[in-house]
Amino acid sequence: MTLHVLSAGAAKGLVQALEPAFADQHRSKLECSFGAVGAMRDKLVAGAPCDVIILTAAMINALAADRRAAGDAVVDLGRVFTGIAVPASQSRPDVGTAAALSAALSDAAGIHLPDPERATAGIHFASVLRKLGIYETVRERLRPYPSGAVAMRAMGDASAAGERNLIGCTQVTEILYTDGVKLVGLLPKEFELATMYSAAVCATAADPGVARAFVELLGGPSTMELRQSGGFVV
C-alpha cells in the first residue's frame, strides 16, 4: 500500500529518517509532500490523498475539530524554535540582540526565508523585520521560497556558486538537516518563536491502522533521541 503524508517542512528530516525502516516493516511505500504549513493544510482541504498529516499543533487541532483529522490519533512531536543560519563557509555573525540582528540583516546581500504568507517561520520573520524597522530597507534583498528547507538549500547552493554575505531564517530543524548551511543561533529573546508540531491520522486514511502506527512512531519514545538531535525540543 501507499501511505500518503502531507508534512510541514519542519518535520522533513524526521520523516525521511524513519521512512525506509517503516516502509519495509509495513510493506508500504511512503508518498511524502513537504512544504509550508498553510500550503499542506490547503492541499488536504482541497482533497489531496492524505493518510498522515504533520502541521502545527494549532492547525491539527482545528482539522480535528472539522473532522478532517482523527482527534484520538494526534501525537505531539515537540517544539521547534526559529533560528538564523548562514552558509557553512561563512563566519557566524552576532545575532544575539535586536541591534546585532538588525545590523547583520541590513548588511546581507541576500536574505533567505520561507513563504512569508503561509509558512510559520516566514510569517514570523517578516514580522520581526517590521519590528526591527528594516523591512523596507531589506525588502529587495529578501529571497522567499515555498518552505524553509528549500530556502536553506538555495542559500547553500548560492554560496557554493560564489555568492557571499548571505543569511537566512527558518525553523531550526530545517537548518540542521540541510547540508551547506549552519545554525548561527536562535532569534533574540524578544522575537523568540517556539512552535509545537503534531502528527495526526487523516479522516480519509486508506488504512487507519498503518497510518496510526506511523503517527505513533513519529512521536513515540523510540524516536525521542532522533527528534532531539534534529532540533525538536521534547
N, C-alpha and C positions, 0 to 999 in steps of 0.2 A: 504494500500500500504506500501511498504518498502522504506524508504529513506536511500540510501547508502551514508555514509560520510567518506571521507578519510581526516585525520587531522594530522597536526603536533602535537607532544606531548605537546607543549606549551599551546595548547587550550583545552586539555583533560578535565580539571576541569570545564571550562566554558560550553563545550558541554554537559557533564554529568549532570551539574546542570540544564540545560534548557530542557534536553531530556524528562522527564516524562510529564511535562505540555504541551509541544509542541506536543508530540505523541498523547496525549489524545485529544487535541483541533482539530488536523487534522486527527484523526483516522488513524494514521500511526505508523509504527514501525521503529525505527532508528537502522540501522546496521552500527556500527562505527568501524573504524580501525584507531589506533593511532600509530605513530612512527616517526622516523627521517624524516625530510622534503624530503630528497633525495629519501628515500625508498617509501614515499607516492606518490611522483611525478612519480617514476618509475612504481608503481602499476597502476596509471591512464594511463600512456603511453602504458603499456602492455595490457590494455583492461579490467581492473577490473571494475565491476559495480560502478558507481560514479554519484551521483546527486549533492553533495556539496563537495567542496574541500577547505581545510584551510591550507595555506602554508605561507611562507614569501611573502611580497608584490612583491618582485622582481620575484619570481617564478610564482606567479599568473599572473603578467603582461606578462611574457613570454608565459604562457599557453594561455592567451587571444590572444596574437599575433599569436599563432599557431592554433587558433580557437578550442582549446580543452576546453576553459572556455569562458563563455559569458562575453564579455567586458563591457556590460551595466548592469551587475549584479554582480559587485565587491564591497565589503564593507570592509573598514579598521576596525580592531578590536582594535588596539592600539600597542604601542611599548612595548617590553619586554626586560628587562635588564638581563644580565648574572651574576649569583652570586655564592658565596661559601656557602656550607652547611656542617653541621656535624650532627651526631645522636643527638636526643633530650636530651639524658643523658649526653652528653659531654659538657664541658665548651667551650665557643666560643674563638678560637684563634684570635690573631691580624692578620688581612689580609689587613689592610688599606694602606700599602705601598708595593712597589715591594719587598723590602728586607724582610718585615714581611711575606708576602705571600710565598716567596721562602722558608723561614725558616719553616713555617707551613706545606708546602707540602713536604719538604725534611724530616721532622720528622714523617710524617704519615706512618702508617703501610699499609694502603690501600687507593687508590685514585679512587673514583667512578666517572665515566663520561659517557656521551652519545657517540654514534658511532663517532669516530674521523675522519671518512671519509665521512659520509653522513648526520650527524646531525649538525645544525648550531652551537650550543654551543660546541659540541665535537670538531669540526674543529678548532674553535676559541681557545679553551682551550689548545689544542695540540700546537698551535702556541704560546700561552702565555708561556707554559713550555719551548719551544725552546728559546724564547726571554729572559727568566729568566736564561737560561743556565743550566737548571737542567733536561732536558728531558731524557737524557741517564742515569742520576743518579736514577731517579724515575721510569724509563720505566717498570721494572719488577713488580712494585707495582701498575701499572695502571690497573683498572678494568672497561673495556668498556662494555656498554650494548646497545641494539638496540635504546633506547631512554633515555632521561633524567629522565622521570617518572619511568622507570624500574630501572635505576641506583640508584635513590633515595630510592626506595622501597627496593632494595637489600642492600643498606647501612644500612637502618633501621633494616632490618632482621638480618644482620650480627652483628650489635650491640646488638640486643636482644639475639643473640646466644652466646654472650660473647666476641666478638672481640672489641678491644679498639683502640683508636687513629686513627679513620677513618676520612676522609674528602672527599668532593665531589664538583663538579662544574657542573652547568646546568642553564637553564632558571629559573628565579625567580618564575614564575607561577608553574613550576613543583616541586619546593621546597615547596612552600606554601601549596599546596593541598595534600602533601604526609605526612601521619601520621608517627611519629617516627623520623623525621628529623626536623631541624630548620635552618633558614636563618642566616648566620653569617654576611654577608654584600655583597656589590657589588664588582666586581673586581676593583683594583686601577684605578684611572682616566686614566692613560696612556694605560691601557688594556681594557677600557670600551667597551662594545658591547651592543647596543640597537637595537633590530630588530623589524621592523614593520611587523605585521601579518595581512593577509587579508583572507576573505572568498569569494567564488565565486560559481555561478551555473555552473555545468559542461555542456558541449555541448551535452552530451549523457543523460542528465537528463530525467528520465521516465515521471516525472510530473514537468515541469519547474516552475509552479505556486507555488507548495508546497515547492520546493527547494528554490525559491526566498524568500518565506515567512520566511524560516529558516535562510537564509543568512541575511535578514534584521533584524531579531530578534537578531542574534549574534552581530551585530554591531550597533544596534539601541539605542535610548536614554533610553529605558526601562531597558536595561541591563548594562548601563554605571557604576552604582554603583557596580554591581556584578563583572564586569571586573576589576575595580579599586581595589577592595578588594582582587581579585585573583592575582594581580601583573601586570596587564596591565596599562600602562601609557597612558591615553586617553586625 
